[in-house]
Amino acid sequence: MADCEMSTQAAPRLEMEGINKSFGATAALRGVNLTLFPGEVLALIGENGAGKSTLMKILSGALLPDTGTIRLDRKAYQPRNPLHARASSVAMIYQELSLAPHLSVMENILLGIEPAHGPLIRWGEMRRRAVEALVQVGLDGLSPDCQVRKLSIAQQQLVEIARAVALNCRLLVLDEPTSSLTQTDIEKLFALIRRLRGEGVSIIYISHFLEEVREISDRFTVLRDGQTVGYGDTTDTTDEQLIAMMVGREVEDLYPRSARKTGETVLEIKGLSGAVKPDDVHLTLKRGEILGIAGLVGSGRTEFMRAIFGLDPIRCGDVTINGVSEAANPYSRWMQGAGFVSEDRKAEGLAVGLSLADNITLPRLQKLGPWKMVLPSRQISASQPWIEKIPIKCQSAAQTVQSLSGGNQQKVAIARLLHADVDILLLDEPTRGIDVGSKAQIYRLIDTLAAGDPGQGRSSKAILMVSSYLPELLGICDRIAVMCRGRLTPALPVTEWTEHTLMAAAIGKE
């Protein structure tokens, strides 16, 4: 039964039926159905690797299906390439923005559809159309001549949407559009989505944040293992039901909290200031606790974590780790017992072109070969227990990290810290861009690390964690501090915080 039967509307904008796609022996999509109506926001949800991206690449012309039919406004639709899809008024905005940073805002908006007279571009017409599109997305004060590379991530996101508006698109796909936006920017984006919906634009909204799905979508379709496993009206379905459809089982206790016993102080920060941020930060972290850092994007959270780990210069202040205070650099931090997971796992958090074994064992290569040699076979043997324990879904430890899903890549980054046997885990946005099933596994792992198990010879770890996702901070942390304009509030017990008070502190309100 196609999910169009869930609606009483008579004229679908989009119908995808029996879509199949394989890559070699791997079946990415198996008989997927999806229906979308005019003036509707449909949430497409599922775990990483469920087939969402593959399905949308077929819709946007980046891939061809093996079998299946697609109809757009009741007419056969078979896009040969993305340009053909754009000509059919289908626009897709990827999580990794596809703008040309060296070109102007105007050139990006009209790229590929420039108004021309023969071989000559009609620059006046181009500017007029670009300004009209910018006004519609709320960027009426932005110069169309500004280079895109000079814009904030939020502005770049809106320029992408302005490109779709300039196309007069009938169908817009948004893939994780809020992953790098502040709460204020998210509210502006949602206001724009609602306006486009009111104008009859059909929108497919992909997100791992169920609260966003619930706020912005009318209906949902769930993919799991390349198949359609659920659909319905968003208001008639609970988060628990959505999660169960996504992961194929009930996920009980999404935020586990084992009995934790705090021990000695393992990290002490006094008056820490960076080149710009953070500013005069004081903090202590004890063994056996999870301390969360909340705050808006740009508040200085990431700069704080990088300064602790020695990646960014420290203007003044002291960082003492396990009783040792000395000049900071990443090597010394590893040696002192601190490990760091970057928020940007692809650019700097992992060597994605190397194997799981290379990535996991990199901080501690001793005893992986005779003399100072490193044997690949020993790397694989040393990494295999962590792959099984976390667990990481892969073919083998020799597989490249770039071939893994986002959730499994994040687990590799954490496994590296466990192999190094650090006492302090510095985690910057450890669940960004991963599905709810992988999040649940990472929450469970973090909880286990903080609790420890003396009976099994596992001492408890100390965890300092930055997150933009307030429910997870409230769910797993023992204490939370808030960063605002480079300054850090005192860390208070989690019971003294709510989402409202955390957001108030993040924007500088009392």
C-alpha positions as semicolon CSV with decimal commas, in nm:
position;residue;x (nm);y (nm);z (nm)
1;M;0,000;0,000;0,000
2;A;0,149;0,334;-0,102
3;D;0,162;0,601;0,162
4;C;-0,066;0,823;-0,048
5;E;-0,353;0,624;0,100
6;M;-0,286;0,804;0,427
7;S;-0,415;1,128;0,276
8;T;-0,753;1,229;0,139
9;Q;-0,598;1,473;-0,109
10;A;-0,665;1,376;-0,471
11;A;-0,375;1,514;-0,674
12;P;-0,024;1,423;-0,558
13;R;0,263;1,646;-0,659
14;L;0,508;1,353;-0,646
15;E;0,461;0,976;-0,663
16;M;0,756;0,737;-0,633
17;E;0,654;0,372;-0,655
18;G;0,861;0,055;-0,630
19;I;1,197;0,233;-0,648
20;N;1,489;-0,010;-0,650
21;K;1,859;0,073;-0,660
22;S;2,161;-0,150;-0,609
23;F;2,533;-0,082;-0,599
24;G;2,696;-0,408;-0,691
25;A;2,569;-0,672;-0,449
26;T;2,435;-0,410;-0,206
27;A;2,065;-0,324;-0,238
28;A;2,034;0,040;-0,131
29;L;1,662;0,071;-0,210
30;R;1,408;-0,209;-0,224
31;G;1,064;-0,120;-0,352
32;V;1,043;0,222;-0,189
33;N;0,717;0,419;-0,210
34;L;0,677;0,789;-0,137
35;T;0,395;1,035;-0,206
36;L;0,395;1,412;-0,162
37;F;0,113;1,662;-0,210
38;P;0,115;2,032;-0,309
39;G;0,162;2,269;-0,017
40;E;0,279;1,990;0,216
41;V;0,590;1,928;0,425
42;L;0,678;1,558;0,429
43;A;0,944;1,444;0,677
44;L;1,168;1,170;0,539
45;I;1,332;0,999;0,835
46;G;1,546;0,695;0,903
47;E;1,886;0,593;1,033
48;N;2,208;0,668;0,846
49;G;2,230;0,415;0,565
50;A;1,851;0,368;0,549
51;G;1,842;0,489;0,187
52;K;1,720;0,849;0,227
53;S;2,010;1,009;0,039
54;T;1,997;0,751;-0,241
55;L;1,624;0,808;-0,288
56;M;1,667;1,186;-0,298
57;K;1,959;1,159;-0,542
58;I;1,727;0,969;-0,773
59;L;1,463;1,238;-0,734
60;S;1,715;1,515;-0,803
61;G;1,868;1,341;-1,105
62;A;2,205;1,255;-0,952
63;L;2,132;0,881;-0,978
64;L;1,912;0,668;-1,201
65;P;1,688;0,402;-1,044
66;D;1,723;0,040;-1,149
67;T;1,346;-0,006;-1,157
68;G;1,036;0,180;-1,041
69;T;0,823;0,471;-1,159
70;I;0,819;0,841;-1,071
71;R;0,543;1,085;-1,154
72;L;0,558;1,462;-1,107
73;D;0,218;1,631;-1,119
74;R;0,078;1,309;-1,265
75;K;0,327;1,307;-1,554
76;A;0,614;1,061;-1,600
77;Y;0,932;1,203;-1,451
78;Q;1,272;1,055;-1,533
79;P;1,545;1,313;-1,462
80;R;1,861;1,239;-1,657
81;N;2,078;1,466;-1,442
82;P;2,046;1,743;-1,178
83;L;2,011;2,012;-1,447
84;H;1,715;1,825;-1,594
85;A;1,560;1,804;-1,243
86;R;1,607;2,178;-1,190
87;A;1,444;2,245;-1,527
88;S;1,149;2,041;-1,396
89;S;1,129;2,273;-1,089
90;V;1,278;2,016;-0,849
91;A;1,548;2,162;-0,621
92;M;1,759;1,983;-0,361
93;I;1,964;2,148;-0,089
94;Y;2,223;1,910;0,054
95;Q;2,356;1,913;0,410
96;E;2,698;1,991;0,260
97;L;2,614;2,312;0,075
98;S;2,690;2,316;-0,298
99;L;2,769;2,682;-0,352
100;A;3,063;2,825;-0,545
101;P;3,237;3,027;-0,270
102;H;3,444;3,241;-0,506
103;L;3,138;3,361;-0,700
104;S;2,893;3,631;-0,596
105;V;2,556;3,570;-0,435
106;M;2,390;3,673;-0,761
107;E;2,599;3,434;-0,970
108;N;2,527;3,145;-0,734
109;I;2,151;3,205;-0,734
110;L;2,126;3,208;-1,115
111;L;2,405;2,957;-1,184
112;G;2,307;2,749;-1,484
113;I;1,995;2,956;-1,560
114;E;2,159;3,292;-1,632
115;P;1,941;3,525;-1,842
116;A;2,127;3,586;-2,167
117;H;2,098;3,747;-2,505
118;G;2,293;3,520;-2,734
119;P;2,636;3,469;-2,575
120;L;2,601;3,775;-2,349
121;I;2,465;3,761;-1,994
122;R;2,196;4,018;-1,919
123;W;2,346;4,140;-1,592
124;G;2,066;4,383;-1,513
125;E;1,802;4,112;-1,543
126;M;2,024;3,875;-1,344
127;R;2,058;4,125;-1,061
128;R;1,681;4,194;-1,056
129;R;1,593;3,826;-1,032
130;A;1,858;3,763;-0,765
131;V;1,733;4,053;-0,551
132;E;1,373;3,928;-0,583
133;A;1,480;3,581;-0,464
134;L;1,681;3,728;-0,174
135;V;1,382;3,933;-0,060
136;Q;1,164;3,622;-0,058
137;V;1,402;3,437;0,176
138;G;1,450;3,733;0,408
139;L;1,792;3,846;0,283
140;D;1,674;4,176;0,134
141;G;1,965;4,361;0,299
142;L;2,231;4,136;0,143
143;S;2,426;4,270;-0,154
144;P;2,394;4,041;-0,458
145;D;2,758;4,124;-0,539
146;C;2,893;3,984;-0,210
147;Q;3,114;3,678;-0,242
148;V;2,948;3,370;-0,092
149;R;3,262;3,276;0,101
150;K;3,215;3,587;0,316
151;L;2,869;3,479;0,435
152;S;2,777;3,291;0,752
153;I;2,658;2,931;0,725
154;A;2,300;3,046;0,791
155;Q;2,321;3,305;0,512
156;Q;2,468;3,048;0,274
157;Q;2,180;2,815;0,355
158;L;1,931;3,088;0,265
159;V;2,119;3,166;-0,058
160;E;2,075;2,798;-0,152
161;I;1,702;2,832;-0,088
162;A;1,698;3,160;-0,284
163;R;1,842;2,962;-0,577
164;A;1,542;2,727;-0,551
165;V;1,304;3,024;-0,528
166;A;1,458;3,178;-0,841
167;L;1,377;2,852;-1,019
168;N;1,011;2,886;-0,914
169;C;1,055;2,533;-0,783
170;R;0,748;2,325;-0,713
171;L;0,933;2,067;-0,507
172;L;1,210;2,147;-0,258
173;V;1,422;1,890;-0,073
174;L;1,600;2,004;0,244
175;D;1,862;1,760;0,377
176;E;1,948;1,825;0,745
177;P;1,910;2,202;0,695
178;T;1,952;2,298;1,062
179;S;2,268;2,104;1,150
180;S;2,483;2,421;1,157
181;L;2,220;2,684;1,245
182;T;2,149;2,870;1,566
183;Q;1,805;2,853;1,724
184;T;1,722;3,199;1,589
185;D;1,824;3,094;1,237
186;I;1,619;2,775;1,270
187;E;1,310;2,978;1,358
188;K;1,366;3,199;1,052
189;L;1,408;2,892;0,833
190;F;1,087;2,737;0,965
191;A;0,900;3,063;0,900
192;L;1,026;3,053;0,541
193;I;0,925;2,687;0,501
194;R;0,575;2,767;0,623
195;R;0,548;3,055;0,378
196;L;0,663;2,839;0,087
197;R;0,417;2,570;0,193
198;G;0,141;2,832;0,193
199;E;0,235;2,921;-0,165
200;G;0,186;2,561;-0,274
201;V;0,550;2,447;-0,275
202;S;0,593;2,081;-0,178
203;I;0,879;2,018;0,065
204;I;1,063;1,701;0,166
205;Y;1,236;1,763;0,498
206;I;1,513;1,525;0,610
207;S;1,618;1,548;0,974
208;H;1,739;1,338;1,266
209;F;1,580;1,583;1,511
210;L;1,236;1,451;1,591
211;E;1,127;1,773;1,759
212;E;1,187;1,951;1,427
213;V;0,997;1,683;1,240
214;R;0,707;1,728;1,477
215;E;0,710;2,107;1,452
216;I;0,742;2,155;1,077
217;S;0,602;1,847;0,898
218;D;0,248;1,745;0,806
219;R;0,324;1,380;0,732
220;F;0,621;1,145;0,751
221;T;0,770;0,850;0,567
222;V;1,021;0,621;0,740
223;L;1,290;0,423;0,557
224;R;1,481;0,135;0,712
225;D;1,731;-0,087;0,533
226;G;1,625;0,055;0,198
227;Q;1,254;-0,009;0,245
228;T;0,948;0,197;0,332
229;V;0,850;0,077;0,679
230;G;0,613;0,347;0,798
231;Y;0,417;0,656;0,706
232;G;0,140;0,866;0,851
233;D;0,032;1,199;0,992
234;T;0,294;1,348;1,221
235;T;0,045;1,465;1,482
236;D;-0,097;1,112;1,518
237;T;0,240;0,946;1,594
238;T;0,455;0,958;1,907
239;D;0,833;0,996;1,913
240;E;0,857;0,645;2,056
241;Q;0,664;0,505;1,760
242;L;0,883;0,694;1,512
243;I;1,201;0,568;1,679
244;A;1,071;0,210;1,680
245;M;1,002;0,232;1,306
246;M;1,346;0,381;1,238
247;V;1,551;0,125;1,432
248;G;1,322;-0,177;1,402
249;R;1,280;-0,218;1,775
250;E;1,168;-0,030;2,081
251;V;1,441;0,197;2,217
252;E;1,392;0,205;2,589
253;D;1,561;0,467;2,799
254;L;1,715;0,677;2,521
255;Y;1,921;0,860;2,785
256;P;2,058;0,591;3,019
257;R;2,190;0,696;3,357
258;S;2,384;0,434;3,548
259;A;2,494;0,484;3,907
260;R;2,792;0,717;3,893
261;K;3,039;0,793;4,168
262;T;3,255;1,098;4,124
263;G;3,619;1,073;4,218
264;E;3,919;1,301;4,213
265;T;3,948;1,613;3,999
266;V;4,117;1,523;3,669
267;L;4,075;1,853;3,485
268;E;4,108;2,198;3,638
269;I;4,088;2,518;3,434
270;K;4,171;2,857;3,580
271;G;4,128;3,187;3,394
272;L;4,157;3,030;3,050
273;S;4,147;3,285;2,766
274;G;4,210;3,228;2,398
275;A;4,314;3,470;2,126
276;V;3,951;3,586;2,102
277;K;3,746;3,322;2,282
278;P;3,704;3,182;2,544
279;D;3,736;3,458;2,799
280;D;3,847;3,393;3,161
281;V;3,694;3,047;3,196
282;H;3,707;2,853;3,523
283;L;3,601;2,488;3,542
284;T;3,670;2,163;3,724
285;L;3,586;1,813;3,602
286;K;3,592;1,504;3,819
287;R;3,639;1,141;3,733
288;G;3,304;0,967;3,691
289;E;3,100;1,268;3,577
290;I;2,963;1,403;3,249
291;L;2,978;1,781;3,227
292;G;2,791;1,943;2,938
293;I;2,866;2,274;2,770
294;A;2,565;2,443;2,609
295;G;2,562;2,760;2,403
296;L;2,484;2,903;2,063
297;V;2,700;2,855;1,756
298;G;2,976;3,115;1,774
299;S;2,963;3,147;2,151
300;G;3,314;3,007;2,193
301;R;3,235;2,645;2,288
302;T;3,451;2,489;2,018
303;E;3,735;2,737;2,076
304;F;3,722;2,640;2,445
305;M;3,759;2,269;2,369
306;R;4,035;2,330;2,117
307;A;4,224;2,551;2,364
308;I;4,209;2,279;2,629
309;F;4,350;2,024;2,385
310;G;4,623;2,255;2,259
311;L;4,486;2,304;1,907
312;D;4,426;2,678;1,956
313;P;4,665;2,917;2,132
314;I;4,603;3,018;2,493
315;R;4,648;3,386;2,576
316;C;4,649;3,328;2,951
317;G;4,529;3,087;3,215
318;D;4,614;2,736;3,328
319;V;4,490;2,390;3,228
320;T;4,583;2,112;3,471
321;I;4,525;1,752;3,364
322;N;4,578;1,473;3,614
323;G;4,780;1,713;3,828
324;V;5,010;1,821;3,544
325;S;5,014;2,177;3,412
326;E;5,245;2,248;3,121
327;A;5,255;2,408;2,776
328;A;4,967;2,273;2,570
329;N;4,993;2,080;2,247
330;P;4,789;1,780;2,129
331;Y;5,071;1,531;2,182
332;S;5,121;1,635;2,544
333;R;4,746;1,614;2,604
334;W;4,737;1,257;2,475
335;M;5,029;1,172;2,701
336;Q;4,857;1,337;3,001
337;G;4,540;1,131;2,942
338;A;4,305;1,356;2,745
339;G;4,154;1,280;2,404
340;F;3,952;1,502;2,171
341;V;3,669;1,430;1,925
342;S;3,626;1,722;1,685
343;E;3,285;1,850;1,574
344;D;3,410;1,828;1,213
345;R;3,490;1,461;1,189
346;K;3,544;1,457;0,812
347;A;3,776;1,757;0,783
348;E;3,987;1,713;1,097
349;G;3,841;1,448;1,327
350;L;3,928;1,144;1,118
351;A;4,164;1,041;0,841
352;V;3,873;0,924;0,627
353;G;4,091;0,784;0,351
354;L;4,263;0,546;0,593
355;S;4,130;0,227;0,748
356;L;3,943;0,184;1,075
357;A;4,254;0,016;1,216
358;D;4,475;0,313;1,122
359;N;4,234;0,564;1,276
360;I;4,171;0,372;1,598
361;T;4,534;0,293;1,676
362;L;4,689;0,623;1,565
363;P;4,732;0,782;1,913
364;R;4,904;0,474;2,055
365;L;5,117;0,277;1,812
366;Q;5,353;0,132;2,070
367;K;5,377;-0,248;2,082
368;L;5,219;-0,284;1,738
369;G;5,540;-0,413;1,585
370;P;5,906;-0,488;1,657
371;W;6,135;-0,199;1,739
372;K;5,961;0,114;1,609
373;M;5,776;-0,061;1,330
374;V;5,396;-0,076;1,303
375;L;5,252;-0,394;1,153
376;P;4,908;-0,364;0,988
377;S;4,813;-0,708;1,116
378;R;4,871;-0,595;1,476
379;Q;4,678;-0,274;1,413
380;I;4,382;-0,480;1,298
381;S;4,409;-0,711;1,599
382;A;4,428;-0,415;1,839
383;S;4,130;-0,237;1,686
384;Q;3,901;-0,539;1,650
385;P;3,794;-0,552;2,020
386;W;3,681;-0,188;2,005
387;I;3,492;-0,249;1,680
388;E;3,304;-0,531;1,849
389;K;3,251;-0,358;2,183
390;I;3,112;-0,023;2,067
391;P;2,994;-0,172;1,812
392;I;3,098;-0,035;1,473
393;K;2,911;-0,170;1,171
394;C;3,174;-0,248;0,908
395;Q;3,306;-0,526;0,688
396;S;3,648;-0,534;0,855
397;A;3,903;-0,321;1,036
398;A;4,082;-0,279;0,702
399;Q;3,784;-0,094;0,552
400;T;3,828;0,278;0,486
401;V;3,647;0,512;0,724
402;Q;3,496;0,715;0,440
403;S;3,287;0,413;0,338
404;L;3,106;0,407;0,676
405;S;2,784;0,583;0,772
406;G;2,810;0,903;0,979
407;G;2,715;0,725;1,299
408;N;2,980;0,458;1,255
409;Q;3,242;0,719;1,167
410;Q;3,165;0,891;1,496
411;K;3,208;0,562;1,680
412;V;3,552;0,524;1,520
413;A;3,649;0,867;1,655
414;I;3,543;0,763;2,005
415;A;3,708;0,420;1,972
416;R;4,040;0,598;1,913
417;L;4,009;0,759;2,258
418;L;3,930;0,423;2,416
419;H;4,229;0,256;2,251
420;A;4,448;0,535;2,389
421;D;4,294;0,465;2,734
422;V;4,247;0,834;2,813
423;D;4,098;0,949;3,143
424;I;3,928;1,258;2,994
425;L;3,711;1,257;2,683
426;L;3,664;1,598;2,522
427;L;3,363;1,552;2,295
428;D;3,258;1,837;2,065
429;E;2,911;1,769;1,917
430;P;2,955;1,389;1,936
431;T;2,610;1,311;1,788
432;R;2,582;1,580;1,519
433;G;2,435;1,450;1,195
434;I;2,376;1,091;1,306
435;D;2,053;0,897;1,339
436;V;1,862;0,828;1,657
437;G;1,967;0,463;1,674
438;S;2,336;0,555;1,661
439;K;2,273;0,834;1,910
440;A;2,122;0,584;2,154
441;Q;2,433;0,365;2,122
442;I;2,668;0,660;2,178
443;Y;2,466;0,776;2,481
444;R;2,488;0,425;2,626
445;L;2,864;0,416;2,560
446;I;2,919;0,756;2,724
447;D;2,714;0,648;3,025
448;T;2,915;0,325;3,056
449;L;3,245;0,513;3,038
450;A;3,140;0,758;3,309
451;A;3,012;0,484;3,538
452;G;3,307;0,247;3,491
453;D;3,314;-0,107;3,628
454;P;3,580;-0,168;3,895
455;G;3,484;-0,534;3,908
456;Q;3,588;-0,570;3,545
457;G;3,895;-0,352;3,590
458;R;3,743;-0,053;3,411
459;S;3,793;0,277;3,588
460;S;3,541;0,554;3,534
461;K;3,619;0,828;3,283
462;A;3,556;1,203;3,295
463;I;3,363;1,349;3,002
464;L;3,341;1,713;2,892
465;M;3,083;1,739;2,616
466;V;2,970;2,026;2,392
467;S;2,628;1,994;2,231
468;S;2,376;2,218;2,056
469;Y;2,106;1,959;2,124
470;L;1,967;2,054;2,463
471;P;1,761;1,735;2,524
472;E;2,076;1,521;2,516
473;L;2,261;1,750;2,757
474;L;1,968;1,737;2,999
475;G;1,935;1,363;2,943
476;I;2,289;1,238;3,005
477;C;2,487;1,507;3,190
478;D;2,545;1,541;3,563
479;R;2,626;1,913;3,544
480;I;2,584;2,175;3,270
481;A;2,753;2,510;3,210
482;V;2,656;2,758;2,940
483;M;2,890;2,952;2,713
484;C;2,780;3,300;2,605
485;R;3,009;3,537;2,412
486;G;3,313;3,347;2,532
487;R;3,219;3,351;2,902
488;L;3,116;3,035;3,086
489;T;2,851;3,025;3,357
490;P;2,911;2,819;3,671
491;A;2,841;2,450;3,615
492;L;2,516;2,359;3,793
493;P;2,356;2,020;3,859
494;V;2,141;1,912;3,564
495;T;1,832;1,918;3,786
496;E;1,864;2,297;3,811
497;W;1,835;2,346;3,434
498;T;1,553;2,332;3,180
499;E;1,562;2,390;2,805
500;H;1,416;2,736;2,871
501;T;1,678;2,837;3,128
502;L;1,961;2,695;2,916
503;M;1,847;2,898;2,615
504;A;1,802;3,210;2,829
505;A;2,159;3,175;2,957
506;A;2,287;3,108;2,603
507;I;2,145;3,438;2,472
508;G;2,266;3,633;2,775
509;K;1,941;3,677;2,965
510;E;1,927;3,645;3,342
